[in-house]
């Protein structure tokens, strides 16, 4: 018994092999995208933490400066400096 492999058989086997490889590649892409989503979520949380760390001192400094500015404005409005008259009374 001789088995003859035709070019049609080789093409069919090649198509099956390509289909199996495509399924494996798509399967790996699925896991890669899931991992990328996890990484992006972690980056987002780290970014929020860094933003909080940076913004707290800036916010505190801003509030302190506003309080100082308000205090200085109130002091300048409450006590206007009186000019002493240089005229002598006779």
C-alpha positions in Angstrom: 0.0 0.0 0.0 1.4 3.3 -1.0 0.1 6.5 0.4 0.2 9.4 -2.0 0.1 12.9 -0.6 -1.2 15.4 -3.0 -0.7 19.1 -3.1 -4.3 19.5 -2.0 -3.6 17.5 1.1 -0.6 19.6 2.0 -2.6 22.8 1.5 -5.3 21.4 3.8 -2.8 20.5 6.5 -1.2 23.9 6.1 -4.5 25.6 6.6 -5.3 23.6 9.7 -1.8 24.5 11.1 -2.3 28.2 10.4 -5.8 28.1 12.1 -4.4 26.4 15.2 -1.5 28.9 15.4 -4.0 31.8 15.0 -6.1 30.4 17.9 -2.9 30.2 20.0 -1.9 33.8 19.1 -5.4 35.1 19.9 -5.4 33.3 23.2 -2.0 34.9 24.1 -3.3 38.3 23.0 -6.2 37.9 25.4 -3.9 37.4 28.3 -1.7 40.2 27.2 -4.6 42.7 27.1 -5.8 41.6 30.6 -2.3 42.1 32.0 -2.1 45.5 30.3 -5.4 46.5 31.9 -4.0 45.6 35.3 -0.8 47.5 34.7 -2.7 50.6 33.5 -5.0 50.5 36.6 -1.9 50.2 38.8 -0.3 53.2 37.0 -3.5 55.2 37.5 -3.5 54.4 41.3 0.2 55.3 41.6 -0.5 58.6 39.7 -3.3 59.5 42.1 -1.0 58.7 45.1 1.8 60.9 43.7 -0.7 63.7 42.9 -2.0 63.6 46.5 1.5 63.6 47.9 2.4 66.6 45.7 -0.8 68.5 46.1 -1.1 68.4 49.9 1.9 70.6 50.6 1.0 72.9 47.8 -2.6 73.2 49.1 -1.3 73.8 52.6 1.0 76.5 51.4 -1.8 78.1 49.4 -4.0 78.2 52.5 -1.3 79.7 54.6 -0.6 82.4 52.1 -4.2 83.2 51.8 -4.5 83.5 55.6 -1.4 85.8 55.7 -2.7 87.9 52.9 -6.1 88.3 54.6 -4.4 89.2 57.8 -2.3 91.8 56.2 -5.3 93.3 54.3 -7.3 93.5 57.6 -4.4 95.2 59.4 -4.0 97.8 56.7 -7.7 98.6 56.7 -8.1 98.7 60.4 -5.2 101.0 61.3 -4.5 103.7 58.7 -1.5 105.6 59.7 -2.2 109.1 61.0 0.0 111.8 59.8 1.3 114.1 62.5 0.8 117.7 61.7 4.0 119.7 61.7 2.3 122.9 62.4 3.0 124.4 65.7 0.2 125.9 67.8 0.7 129.4 69.1 
